[in-house]
């Protein structure tokens, strides 16, 4: 995975114009792509996931919800 495929949390905040607490609340509710840990103090997201969310936030959330429910049931 190259550096261009990931975005640090600060870069995500600038890109989507949302604050860190707002993003965390949305992640908890399944409305925004979850971060993954790069190190104990660095969170990142996949650039493609952020781009997909930006194109269609509501559709992304609905697809994410359906996928997570399928994983829980199966």
C-alpha positions as a LaTeX table, in Angstrom:
\begin{tabular}{lrrr}
\hline
Residue & $x$ (\AA) & $y$ (\AA) & $z$ (\AA) \\
\hline
Unk1 & 0.00 & 0.00 & 0.00 \\
Unk2 & 1.49 & 3.32 & $-1.00$ \\
Unk3 & 1.20 & 6.52 & 0.98 \\
Unk4 & $-1.11$ & 7.96 & $-1.68$ \\
Unk5 & $-3.70$ & 5.26 & $-0.90$ \\
Unk6 & $-4.13$ & 6.39 & 2.70 \\
Unk7 & $-5.07$ & 9.64 & 4.38 \\
Unk8 & $-4.13$ & 10.61 & 7.93 \\
Unk9 & $-7.04$ & 11.73 & 10.09 \\
Unk10 & $-6.06$ & 15.43 & 9.83 \\
Unk11 & $-6.07$ & 15.18 & 6.04 \\
Unk12 & $-9.51$ & 13.51 & 6.16 \\
Unk13 & $-10.85$ & 16.35 & 8.32 \\
Unk14 & $-9.62$ & 18.95 & 5.81 \\
Unk15 & $-10.92$ & 16.97 & 2.84 \\
Unk16 & $-14.46$ & 16.45 & 4.15 \\
Unk17 & $-14.64$ & 19.69 & 6.17 \\
Unk18 & $-15.82$ & 17.99 & 9.34 \\
Unk19 & $-14.34$ & 18.21 & 12.83 \\
Unk20 & $-12.65$ & 15.27 & 14.53 \\
Unk21 & $-15.49$ & 14.82 & 17.09 \\
Unk22 & $-18.10$ & 14.88 & 14.31 \\
Unk23 & $-16.20$ & 12.27 & 12.33 \\
Unk24 & $-15.86$ & 10.05 & 15.40 \\
Unk25 & $-19.59$ & 10.29 & 16.13 \\
Unk26 & $-20.39$ & 9.47 & 12.52 \\
Unk27 & $-17.98$ & 6.51 & 12.55 \\
Unk28 & $-19.62$ & 5.16 & 15.70 \\
Unk29 & $-23.03$ & 5.43 & 14.02 \\
Unk30 & $-21.76$ & 3.71 & 10.86 \\
Unk31 & $-22.18$ & 6.87 & 8.78 \\
Unk32 & $-18.51$ & 7.45 & 7.91 \\
Unk33 & $-15.57$ & 5.17 & 7.00 \\
Unk34 & $-13.69$ & 3.91 & 10.05 \\
Unk35 & $-10.08$ & 4.80 & 10.68 \\
Unk36 & $-7.39$ & 2.19 & 11.15 \\
Unk37 & $-4.24$ & 2.52 & 13.26 \\
Unk38 & $-0.91$ & 3.30 & 11.61 \\
Unk39 & 0.76 & 3.69 & 15.00 \\
Unk40 & $-0.45$ & 4.28 & 18.56 \\
Unk41 & $-1.02$ & 7.98 & 17.83 \\
Unk42 & $-1.80$ & 7.96 & 14.10 \\
Unk43 & $-5.16$ & 7.08 & 12.57 \\
Unk44 & $-5.76$ & 6.82 & 8.84 \\
Unk45 & $-8.43$ & 5.97 & 6.30 \\
Unk46 & $-8.33$ & 4.49 & 2.84 \\
Unk47 & $-8.44$ & 7.29 & 0.28 \\
Unk48 & $-10.87$ & 5.29 & $-1.87$ \\
Unk49 & $-13.32$ & 4.91 & 1.04 \\
Unk50 & $-13.29$ & 8.67 & 1.69 \\
Unk51 & $-13.81$ & 9.34 & $-2.03$ \\
Unk52 & $-16.75$ & 6.89 & $-2.11$ \\
Unk53 & $-18.27$ & 8.54 & 0.96 \\
Unk54 & $-17.87$ & 12.03 & $-0.55$ \\
Unk55 & $-19.64$ & 10.98 & $-3.77$ \\
Unk56 & $-22.67$ & 9.62 & $-1.91$ \\
Unk57 & $-22.63$ & 9.89 & 1.92 \\
Unk58 & $-26.14$ & 8.54 & 2.41 \\
Unk59 & $-25.68$ & 5.72 & $-0.07$ \\
Unk60 & $-22.33$ & 4.82 & 1.50 \\
Unk61 & $-23.96$ & 4.61 & 4.94 \\
Unk62 & $-26.79$ & 2.43 & 3.62 \\
Unk63 & $-24.35$ & 0.07 & 1.85 \\
Unk64 & $-22.15$ & $-0.06$ & 4.96 \\
Unk65 & $-25.14$ & $-0.85$ & 7.18 \\
Unk66 & $-26.32$ & $-3.62$ & 4.87 \\
Unk67 & $-22.81$ & $-5.12$ & 4.68 \\
Unk68 & $-22.32$ & $-5.07$ & 8.44 \\
Unk69 & $-25.71$ & $-6.66$ & 9.07 \\
Unk70 & $-24.89$ & $-9.38$ & 6.57 \\
Unk71 & $-21.59$ & $-10.07$ & 8.31 \\
Unk72 & $-23.31$ & $-10.32$ & 11.70 \\
Unk73 & $-25.94$ & $-12.74$ & 10.38 \\
Unk74 & $-23.62$ & $-14.99$ & 8.48 \\
\hline
\end{tabular}
